[in-house]
Amino acid sequence: MASPDFMARVYLKLTWVKVTGSDALILTSLATRSTSLEVHTEVLQSRDDAAQWILCDYYFVEPKAMLVDDTLPVGLEPLKCETFHRKHPTVEASACSSGHWLSKEDFVGPMQDALYYAVFFDIAPQHLLAFEHGLITEAQAIEELEPKTARFHLWQSCMELSRWVVLEAFREAAGREEHSSMPHYLKVRAQLEEWQRSPRTHDSGYSLIMS
């Protein structure tokens, strides 16, 4: 289950990597790295390309303030990285009546059903508050009305305040489909036409293989 320690971490570093070595050895090395750096690491693997991973490192303080060796294990080729700061809302199924999430007994290797998405937004400066309020309202509706949605985390870029990412997880593909048809989602999607400077983008169809 997602621990209080995990939920208290307010900085997220996303690192997109290409896998060039043994998955099992790399995951073991990443677990050792997480312990050494005192970070909480989740690893997402693309369902379309098994060699495409996203490392999600959760920190208590901004990573650039940490004077540590953050070398990636052999077998991982870094492609790009970004650092974000947690913003409300934070919906995590472990804290909801709908059930638990991220319990170790729930997965061995890729989870069979859960789908992870990273959705990126570029918001005009004059609409930042409206966007954040809109996403908070949406998260409240998700927590009440969408039992198949297991995660909805909102993060703002540390480098560019107009850039945001929502990390979502759905217990099954149908959860994503249902979410996309909900009135609260459709309302926010329509408002994005006013708020955003450029169309949103997303990385879709990932499985959690380490947490």
Phi, psi and omega in degrees: 000144178301123186276161174304327178299315179298314184288340181276346183284127192250000176238140182231126174251117176263126178234117176274130184225156171253131183271125180238004181229197181287126180304312185298316180294320181294317180297321177297317179294322179294322177297318178296317179300316181299318178296317181295319182275349184060045175243161172259122185245130168247144178241123177253134180244130180295137176282340180272331182217103185299342180271001179256114180238157167239124174269125179249102181258122182256127185238155171280329180234162182299131186306323183295343179274353182266121180270073182227160177274108184257043181290134178282151179299154173300137181104358176240124177256111181292137179255315177194165177209155178215150178242137184231159176246135183294135173237155174284143016267164172228104177255121179226129188299334180297339181260004184249161179289346183287349177136191183256168183208149178064028173280139187301327181287353182281344183208145168228109189074203182300134175290141188289325189244326189295136179245130178249142179226146170238116183248125186252139183234144173241104190254135177297140184307321183287351182246010184300315181293320179296319178298312181298317178297320179296321179288326176296315178298319179296317180298320178298320178292321179300314183298325183275327194243351187235082180295341179274354175266118186260344181208141173208097182245132179252129181227148178242137181301140176283339184262328185222106188297340180282347184261128182228158173222139171250125173262122182239149172221136181238137184297334180202166183301325180298332179296320177295318180296317179294318179302318183290348180253000183285143180304320182294325177292315181296327178294313180295320180300319178294321180291334180301331179302328179273321188282321192274151176271333177212158183301146178293155177233166180205151167256124189233160173071053178250154173244147176277122180243354173204137174210000000 
